Amino acid sequence: MPTPVVDIRRSRSRAHTRAGWLDSHHSFSFSHHQDPMNTHFGRLLASNDDRIAPGTGFDTHGHRDMEIVTWVLSGALVHQDSEGHSGLIHPGLAQRMSAGTGILHSERSDTPDPVHLVQMWIVPDETGGDPGYEQLELDPRELTNQFAVVAGGLDRYADRAAIRIRNRSSALLASRLEPGRSVTLPDAPYLHLYVPVGDVALEGEGVLGTGDAARLTAAGGRRVTAGDEGAEILVWEMHAGMTMLDVRGH
């Protein structure tokens, strides 16, 4: 059995991009922020916490061979892509874009207030394939004080996942915790816990504040408890890591 490891990553340690209209914090190497010791965790390649100014956003740009999941925390974001898909992404809506052989898309704010979102990139099981898009609104009750399966490729979540991703070893879980309420992390070789809103106590490790993360290797099953103001958490459950082929390809 591997030795359990919990690696706490504080908000202040993240790379930061500020571009006037965009205020973005990167949990992993991204764009011109490159750190060879921080390229991924499990199958998770990117986790960006973005704030986008009203009436602005990402102009048309391209991706390939990536599962891109966007979770909006406040405001609303308009998605449009070269495959003819369009959607308004708002809090509680699960959204996934599969880049496949290549896709162009844009994402722009659609509210008078800034948009706050977390966008995450997970490596698919296979390269190529047709580009795709999926979105589905979750019932708020599914998220309150329990885990909802936002995006799932794991067979055991087949009946619970709001949307599917092309990765059979990974799933994204989300929960909105009221003050003092708890959830238990699943058991998995890799867990990435991120706190975009509020603060929580991670059993055995102490408090994680807004923007903090924990990378757990063979260390699941721990309780996560919200602080006095409540919290929202995102957890990637991953049962496989990156191969050398994955690393070379991305």
KANOR-V734844 format. One record per residue. N is the residue number from 1. RES is the residue in one small letter. SS is DSSP state (2 for helix, 1 for strand, 0 for the rest). PHI is phi in radians with two decimals (999 if undefined). BURIAL is # if it has 9 or more other ideal C-beta (glycine too) atoms within 8 Angstrom, else .. Layout:
# KANOR-V734844
N,RES,SS,PHI,BURIAL / N,RES,SS,PHI,BURIAL
This chain:
# KANOR-V734844
1,m,0,999,. / 2,p,0,-1.17,. / 3,t,0,-1.26,. / 4,p,0,-1.08,. / 5,v,1,-2.32,# / 6,v,1,-2.11,# / 7,d,1,-1.90,. / 8,i,1,-1.48,# / 9,r,1,-2.03,# / 10,r,0,-1.40,. / 11,s,2,-0.93,# / 12,r,2,-1.19,. / 13,s,2,-1.48,. / 14,r,0,-1.30,# / 15,a,1,-1.20,# / 16,h,1,-2.34,. / 17,t,1,-2.03,# / 18,r,1,-2.17,. / 19,a,0,-2.23,. / 20,g,0,1.39,. / 21,w,0,-1.45,. / 22,l,1,-2.16,# / 23,d,1,-2.17,. / 24,s,1,-2.23,# / 25,h,1,-2.02,# / 26,h,1,-1.97,# / 27,s,0,-1.35,# / 28,f,0,-2.29,# / 29,s,0,-0.91,# / 30,f,1,-2.76,# / 31,s,0,0.95,. / 32,h,0,-1.45,. / 33,h,1,-1.55,# / 34,q,0,-2.12,. / 35,d,0,-2.34,. / 36,p,0,-1.08,. / 37,m,0,-1.67,. / 38,n,0,-2.53,. / 39,t,0,-1.76,# / 40,h,0,-3.04,# / 41,f,1,-2.58,. / 42,g,0,1.04,# / 43,r,0,-1.77,# / 44,l,1,-1.52,# / 45,l,1,-1.80,# / 46,a,1,-2.61,# / 47,s,1,-2.58,# / 48,n,1,-1.95,# / 49,d,1,-1.72,# / 50,d,1,-1.97,# / 51,r,1,-2.13,# / 52,i,1,-2.00,# / 53,a,0,-1.16,# / 54,p,0,-0.97,. / 55,g,0,1.29,. / 56,t,0,-2.20,# / 57,g,1,2.71,# / 58,f,1,-1.47,. / 59,d,1,-1.23,. / 60,t,1,-0.98,. / 61,h,1,-2.63,. / 62,g,1,-1.98,. / 63,h,1,-2.48,# / 64,r,0,-2.66,# / 65,d,0,0.85,# / 66,m,0,-2.67,# / 67,e,1,-1.71,# / 68,i,1,-1.97,# / 69,v,1,-1.96,# / 70,t,1,-2.02,# / 71,w,1,-2.16,# / 72,v,1,-1.55,# / 73,l,1,-1.75,# / 74,s,1,-2.74,. / 75,g,0,1.42,# / 76,a,1,-2.58,# / 77,l,1,-2.23,# / 78,v,1,-1.67,# / 79,h,1,-1.87,# / 80,q,1,-2.46,. / 81,d,1,-2.46,# / 82,s,0,-1.27,. / 83,e,0,-1.61,. / 84,g,0,1.56,. / 85,h,0,-1.44,# / 86,s,1,-2.55,. / 87,g,1,-2.91,# / 88,l,1,-1.83,. / 89,i,1,-1.74,# / 90,h,1,-2.34,# / 91,p,0,-0.97,. / 92,g,0,1.55,. / 93,l,1,-1.78,# / 94,a,1,-1.44,# / 95,q,1,-2.44,# / 96,r,1,-2.41,# / 97,m,1,-2.10,# / 98,s,1,-1.69,# / 99,a,0,-1.30,# / 100,g,0,0.93,# / 101,t,0,-1.23,. / 102,g,0,2.52,# / 103,i,1,-2.60,# / 104,l,1,-1.90,# / 105,h,1,-2.68,# / 106,s,1,-2.30,# / 107,e,1,-2.45,# / 108,r,1,-2.38,# / 109,s,1,-1.10,# / 110,d,0,-2.21,# / 111,t,0,-2.36,. / 112,p,0,-1.27,. / 113,d,0,-1.92,. / 114,p,0,-1.03,# / 115,v,1,-1.67,# / 116,h,1,-1.99,# / 117,l,1,-2.57,# / 118,v,1,-2.09,# / 119,q,1,-1.96,# / 120,m,1,-2.21,# / 121,w,1,-1.98,# / 122,i,1,-2.09,# / 123,v,0,-1.35,# / 124,p,0,-1.28,# / 125,d,0,-1.19,. / 126,e,0,-2.35,. / 127,t,0,-1.43,. / 128,g,0,1.37,. / 129,g,0,1.56,# / 130,d,0,-1.29,. / 131,p,0,-1.06,# / 132,g,1,-2.64,# / 133,y,1,-2.62,# / 134,e,1,-2.68,# / 135,q,1,-2.59,# / 136,l,1,-2.77,. / 137,e,1,-1.45,. / 138,l,0,-1.62,# / 139,d,0,-1.19,. / 140,p,2,-0.92,. / 141,r,2,-1.14,. / 142,e,2,-1.17,. / 143,l,2,-1.65,# / 144,t,1,-1.41,# / 145,n,0,1.05,. / 146,q,0,-2.77,. / 147,f,0,-1.54,# / 148,a,1,-1.78,# / 149,v,1,-1.56,# / 150,v,1,-1.27,# / 151,a,1,-2.46,# / 152,g,1,-2.37,# / 153,g,0,-2.02,# / 154,l,0,-1.16,# / 155,d,2,-1.03,. / 156,r,2,-1.24,. / 157,y,2,-1.85,# / 158,a,0,-0.99,. / 159,d,0,-1.56,. / 160,r,0,-1.95,. / 161,a,0,-1.22,# / 162,a,0,-1.14,# / 163,i,1,-2.33,# / 164,r,1,-1.83,# / 165,i,0,-2.10,# / 166,r,0,-1.52,# / 167,n,0,-2.63,# / 168,r,0,-1.41,. / 169,s,0,-1.94,# / 170,s,1,-2.35,# / 171,a,1,-2.69,# / 172,l,1,-1.82,# / 173,l,1,-1.94,# / 174,a,1,-2.40,# / 175,s,1,-2.63,# / 176,r,1,-1.86,# / 177,l,1,-1.72,# / 178,e,0,-1.30,# / 179,p,0,-0.87,# / 180,g,0,1.40,. / 181,r,0,-1.52,# / 182,s,1,-2.28,# / 183,v,1,-2.32,# / 184,t,1,-1.91,. / 185,l,0,-1.16,# / 186,p,0,-1.21,# / 187,d,0,-1.59,. / 188,a,0,-2.82,# / 189,p,0,-1.03,# / 190,y,1,-2.34,# / 191,l,1,-2.31,# / 192,h,1,-2.03,# / 193,l,1,-1.76,# / 194,y,1,-2.20,# / 195,v,1,-1.99,# / 196,p,1,-1.37,# / 197,v,1,-2.46,. / 198,g,1,1.51,# / 199,d,1,-2.50,# / 200,v,1,-2.41,# / 201,a,1,-1.82,# / 202,l,1,-1.67,# / 203,e,0,-0.87,. / 204,g,0,1.47,. / 205,e,0,-2.23,# / 206,g,1,1.74,. / 207,v,1,-1.56,. / 208,l,1,-1.96,# / 209,g,0,-1.65,# / 210,t,0,-1.00,# / 211,g,0,1.55,# / 212,d,0,-1.41,# / 213,a,1,-2.47,# / 214,a,1,-2.30,# / 215,r,1,-1.86,# / 216,l,1,-1.88,# / 217,t,1,-1.93,# / 218,a,0,0.92,# / 219,a,0,-2.37,# / 220,g,0,-1.37,# / 221,g,0,1.41,. / 222,r,0,-1.55,# / 223,r,1,-1.45,# / 224,v,1,-2.13,# / 225,t,1,-2.13,# / 226,a,1,-1.26,# / 227,g,1,-1.40,# / 228,d,1,-1.16,. / 229,e,1,-1.76,. / 230,g,1,1.38,# / 231,a,1,-2.85,# / 232,e,1,-2.13,# / 233,i,1,-2.27,# / 234,l,1,-2.18,# / 235,v,1,-2.27,# / 236,w,1,-1.61,# / 237,e,1,-1.75,# / 238,m,1,-2.32,# / 239,h,0,-1.88,# / 240,a,0,-2.66,# / 241,g,0,-1.85,. / 242,m,0,-1.47,. / 243,t,0,-1.66,. / 244,m,2,-1.07,. / 245,l,2,-1.13,. / 246,d,2,-1.07,# / 247,v,2,-1.11,# / 248,r,2,-1.16,. / 249,g,2,-1.37,. / 250,h,0,-2.32,.
